[in-house]
Amino acid sequence: MKNYISSSNGALQSQLLSLICGIFFTLAGCITLLFFVSYYDKASLATFNSRIFIAALTGIAVFSSPDVLVSLQKERIGHLISTMSVRWLLVFLVVLLSAFLEKQTQALSRLVMILWLFTTPVILVITALFLRFFGARYYTSPGKRRKGVLIWANSACADLVESLRESPLAGIDMVGFFDDRVEELAPTGLPKLGSIKEAAAWLLDPVSNKMQADVVLIGLDAHESQEIADIVTVLQDSTISTYFVPESMLFGMPGMQLRELAGKPVLASTETPFIGVAALPKRLFDIVISILCITLLFPLFIAIAIGIKFTSPGPILFRQTRYGVGGAPIDVFKFRSMQQNNSDGPVIQATQNDQRITPLGRFLRKTSLDEIPQFFNVIQGNMSIVGPRPHAVEHNELYRKLVHGYMLRHKIKPGITGWAQVNGYRGETNTLDKMTNRINCDLFYIQHWSMWLDIIIILRTIRVVFKDPNAY
């Protein structure tokens, strides 16, 4: 018999639901703007037509996201509010930037724009609660919830079960798990129903000959046991929905994720979350924030440039080749903070009380002001505001041989700041453990990226700049 893997309707259904939610939220935002324009006699609808069109296009791209769908399913209202607010802010900034580029900002009513900015998040949250209410009514109705069990737990299974508990709209109630090991990895509070051998007998009630579960989650690792194979045989002759949950280090590769490739489901190891249209929200965010920062900080750019020129000989900017997305070389710019040296020599990380650092350079490094020219790298498209910090090529070639999964950090664009930097791994990495922890943070960011995570990292970066002892 031919063995094959077919695409599930589940992925298509999730994409369709995300698109429907995106359309609802986009309509809510556009209708809110229309309302203010219509009822304020000094605002012209003709002036706002193109803004509404841009808001509609951007809104569908930003709100038609699996992350938004997940936020709708979560019980925590705070998570929903933050998701709606951050994504709405991105839409608003894009609309504002479009008006700025078209030199139409003076024609827009400031009152309308301010009301739209602060009222729309409330409307979006109300819309989200409306969608959640009807979804909850649907999934709490008799016959809609399904009973699930877990077989052969792993850390990924534990995370999934915990997410199911926090997502009532998923419609699955986990009742227990089967495992042979003494130290099980199942979530706290999930009762053990028996061993792996007992699972097959439990699933098929010998008296009624009926299945006692609707959903089975099976932890997947590199070595399939005979007991698991026996259970799969039972499940093949049933109507139970079966999900295989891969361990995060399956086959020794980190960050296993279910993805789609040419319309077919595959298991990917730490794949980039920015494929196709999914990259649009982050790219828009990068462009808007970079333009705002460059505009606001332009006087500071001039002051720093003058300070460097008159306090030490050498160029104002320091340029170094580093690895970008996909491991391709890019030129990264910084304000020069050290005495000019031979660029062809080996790259040596800056250390505390490093004599090569100039007095002004020490202040620039301490406050991270030496990094701000990298906003131009972001505009060029070879860096992002948030992402793994780019390392010197020599350090890449050294640590890729010492740290497992090191090169996977290059699946996305390097960033001006990153998850590692706000978790204490900024500056010198003088031990292998420090570099390993930094890489683990980078891989965590790739696997858990969201717009909200980017906002958190930016806010924490501002705090770290003034308090981090690792900055020198």
Sequence and secondary structure as in RCSB ss.txt:
>XXXX:A:sequence
MKNYISSSNGALQSQLLSLICGIFFTLAGCITLLFFVSYYDKASLATFNSRIFIAALTGIAVFSSPDVLVSLQKE
RIGHLISTMSVRWLLVFLVVLLSAFLEKQTQALSRLVMILWLFTTPVILVITALFLRFFGARYYTSPGKRRKGVL
IWANSACADLVESLRESPLAGIDMVGFFDDRVEELAPTGLPKLGSIKEAAAWLLDPVSNKMQADVVLIGLDAHES
QEIADIVTVLQDSTISTYFVPESMLFGMPGMQLRELAGKPVLASTETPFIGVAALPKRLFDIVISILCITLLFPL
FIAIAIGIKFTSPGPILFRQTRYGVGGAPIDVFKFRSMQQNNSDGPVIQATQNDQRITPLGRFLRKTSLDEIPQF
FNVIQGNMSIVGPRPHAVEHNELYRKLVHGYMLRHKIKPGITGWAQVNGYRGETNTLDKMTNRINCDLFYIQHWS
MWLDIIIILRTIRVVFKDPNAY
>XXXX:A:secstr
        HHHHHHHHHHHHHHHHHHHHHHHHHHHHHHH TTS HHHHHHHHHHHHHHHHHHHSSHHHHHHHH S
 HHHHHHHHHHHHHHHHHHHHHHHHHTT GGGS HHHHHHHHHHHHHHHHHHHHHHHHHHHHHHTSTTT EEEEE
ES  HHHHHHHHHHHH GGG EEEEEEE   SS    TT  EEE HHHHHHHHB TTT  BS SEEEEEE SS  
HHHHHHHHHHHTS  EEEEEE TTGGG SSEEEEEETTEEEEEES  S  GGGGHHHHHHHHHHHHHHHHHHHHH
HHHHHHHHHHHSSS SEEEEEEE GGG EEEEEEE  B    TTS      TT TTB HHHHHHHHTTGGGTTHH
HHHHHTS EEES    BHHHHHHHTTTSTTGGGGGGS  EEE TTGGGT  S   SHHHHHHHHHHHHHHHHT  
HHHHHHHHHHHHHHHHH TT  
